[in-house]
Amino acid sequence: MSNTEATGPGRVLHQPMTAHYPEMAGKVAVITGAARGMGARFAAGLATRGVHVVAGDLDDAAMTATADELSAALAAESVADEPGRIVPSTLDVTRAEDHVALARRAIDEFGRIDFWVNNAGIFPFAEVPDVTPEQIRATLSVNVEGVLFGAQAAAARMRPGSAIVNMASVSAVRVRRGRAAYCSSKAAVAHLTESLAVELGDQGIRVNSIAPGYIDTEMTRWIQDDAPALEKALAAVPLHRIGSPEEVFGVLLFLLSDSARYVTGHSLAVDGGSRHV
């Protein structure tokens, strides 16, 4: 998809965000699940604005390749600030010790952690009678425990004024057939975000979450390739289009910036209004 507006049903706006927060240059972010998709977009967008990024993913080879690709693109671009470095690292979000190691990597490389983005997640499908013990355990382990372990590792090393952003979903408040494990895990993330905000507020750390709806990623590719499914999906979106990763990144950028310095404990929907339908 190009950076121009696509036409027809489900069009997606991929224009780059022009928002710029100069106070973010030189700061350090940790992002989980950063080898592809939304996590890779977050890493690229922050590094473009001068933020150093420690990017973690279970797929070590993919994470290294993505970091190399993004770094090469940054070196070739003309950006306002000196671009940040992107440092790849291996991470299994279900292991608390891996989060601690990721945090130590950030401290060793850059001496600080200002932002932590708990982005890693899985999106399983099964009708309720078919949800297995293994599926629900894996989903809660990755999507919920991964957020808690990340927040714990971050908070132990963050200064007042730092920020944590978790990835929830509009599915936290809207049921989707076949997604019982996923929806319940994201509802837990939204509520965990509130608990973290209350407790970590004592340290001056803000905690918020982002709740995307239909976004142009691999997770929604099947909808865009199925005309009846796309028509049904768009009927439940007041803006009548699919969102882009760039539009999710814009919200992340705001939540990490000083413009949101008195915002904590919120789950900010990026869903074209679908949660209201």
N, C-alpha and C positions, 0 to 999 in steps of 0.2 A: 504494500500500500504506500502511495507517495504522500508527500506532505501537503497535497492539495485535497480539497474536500471531495470525497467520493460521492457519486450520485446514486439515486434509487433507494429502495427500502433498505434500512439498516446502515445507511451511510455513516462513515466514521470520520471524525475530525482529528487529523494527526499533526496539525500545525504545532511547532515547538512552543512551549510556554515562554513568554517574554518576561515573566516576573523575575526579579533579580534582588537578592538580599546580600549586599556587600559585606555585612557583618559575619557571614558564614564562611568566607574565604579563610583558609588555614585551619579550620576546625576538622575534627576527625569523626567519621561515621563508621559503624559496623552494620553490615547488612547480611542477613541469612537468606539462603535460597537464592543466591545472586548469579547463578550460572546461566540463567535464561529468563525469558519472560519479564514479568514486572520487576523482579529483583535486579536484573541486568539493566533495565531502563532506569531504575533508581540510582544505581551506581554511576551510570553514564551522566545522568543529569546533575548529580551532586558534584562529581569530579569536574564537570564543565564549569561549575561555579566556584572552583578552587577548594572544594572539600576533599580531604584525603579519605579514602575508603578502604576498609578491610572487608573483603567480600568472601563469605563462607558458603560452601555447598557440599553436599554429600558426594557429588560427582566431581572428583578432583581434576580429572582430565578436562572436563567441560568447563570447570571454573577457571582453570589456568588459560585455556584457549580464549574464553570470553574476556578475561582480564587483559590478555595480550592484544586482542582485537580492539577493545575499547581504548586501551592506552595508545595504540597506533593511530586510531581515529582522532583522539584528543591532540596528539602531537601534530597532526596534519591540519587541524582546525585553527581558525583565528578566533580566540575567545577573549573576553574582556579581562578576566583574571588569569594568572598563571594556573593552569589546570592542576587539579589534585592528582595524587598518585593512587592507583588501584592495586591493592596487594591481595592476591588470591590465597585462600586457605581452605583446608579440608574440615568439614563440620558435619557431624551427625547430631541433629537437634534433639534427638531423644536421649542424649547423654549429657548430663549436667556438666561433667568434666570437660566436654568438648567446648562448651560455651566459655568456661573459665579459660581454657587454652586460647580461644579466639580473642577474648578480652586481653589476655597477656600479650598476644601478638600485636594488638593495637597499641598497647602501652610500650612494648619494646620498639616498635617501628616509629611511633609518633609521640609518645610520652603522655597521651591523654585520650579520653573518649568523651565526646560531646553529644553524639547521637547514636542511638541503637535502634535498628529497624528489624523487628521480628516478622520477616516476610515468608519464610519457608512454610509450606503447607501441602496437603494432599487432598484430592477431590474424588473420593470413591463413590461408586454407584451401586445400589442394591435396594430392591424393595424390602420393606420391613421384615417379612418372613424370611428373607434370604440374608439378612445382616448376620455375619458370623462373629463369634467372639474375637477372632483374629482381626477382622476388619475394624470393629469398634475400638479395640485396644490400640491398633496402629494409628487410627485417626485421632483419638484423644491424645496419644503419646506425641505425635508430630505436631498437631494443630494447637494443643493446649499446654501440655508439658513443655513443649519447645518454646512457647512464649514465656512461661514462668521461669524456666531455667535461663533464658536469655536475659530477662529482666533482673534476675538475681545477680548474674555475672556482671551486668552493666552497672547496676546500682552500687555494687561494692567498690566500683572504681570511678564513678562519676562525681563531678563537682556540682554545687548548686547552679541552677540555670541550664542544666543539661536536659535532654528530652528523649523519651522512648516512644516509638510508634509501633503499634501492633496491627497486623492485618486481620480484620474481622470480615464480615460480608453482610450484604443485605439479607442473606439466608439466615442470619441470626434472628431476624424478626419475621421472615416470610418462609413458609414451608414449601419445599420443592419435592415432588414425588421422586422416590428413589435416592434421596439424599439425606436420609435420617441421621446417619452418622456424621456427615459433613455439617448439616444444619445445627445439630446439637453441639458440635465442637465449636462452631463459630459463635453461637449464643454464649458459650462458656468464655470465649475470648473477650467478647464485649463486656461481660460482667467482671471478668478478671481484670480487665483494663481499669474499671472503676475502683476495684479493690487496691490495685497497684497505685493508682493516683492518690488515693487517700493515705496510704501508708508511706509512700515514697515522697509525698509532699513535705514530710518532716525534714527531708534532706534537700529540699528545693528542686526536686526532679519532677518534671511534668511527664504524664503518661496519657496518651490518647490512642485511638484506633481509627482505621479507615475501613469503611464498609462498602466495597465496590458492588455494583450490580452487574449487568451484562457489559463486559469489557472485551475488546478485540484482542483476545489471547488464544492460545491453543485450547484452553478449557472451553471456550465458546465457539470454536471453529465448526463443530458439528451443527450448531444452530444456524450459523450463517450459510452452511452448505445445504440446509434443508429448508426449502421455501415455506412450507406450511408451519414448521417449527419457528422460523424467523418471524413470520407474520403474527403468530400467537404471542411470541416474546415481546415484539414491539407494541402490541396492543396493550400490554401492561406497563409500558414506559411512557409517561406523559410527554417526554421530548421526542418520542418515536424514532429513536436511533440507538445504535450501539455506542458505548463510550470507548475512548482510546486509553492506552496506558499513559499517554502524555497527560491526560486529564486527571488521572489518579496521582501521577507524579506532582502535578501542580498543588494538590491538596497536601501531599507529604511535605513539599517545600514550605508551604505556609505553616504547618504544624511544627516543623523543626525551627522555624525562624523566630526572631525576636518579636515579630508581629503577633505571634500567638503566645507571648510570654505569660499571659494570665489565663490561658486556656488549658485545662487539664480534666481528665476523667470523661472525655466525650468520645463517642463513636460517630464520626462524620461520614455520612453517606455520600457516595459518588455513584449515583444510580439513575440519574435522569428522572427522579421522582417515583420510581417504581414501588418503593416501600409504602406508598400511600394508596396504591390501587388494589 
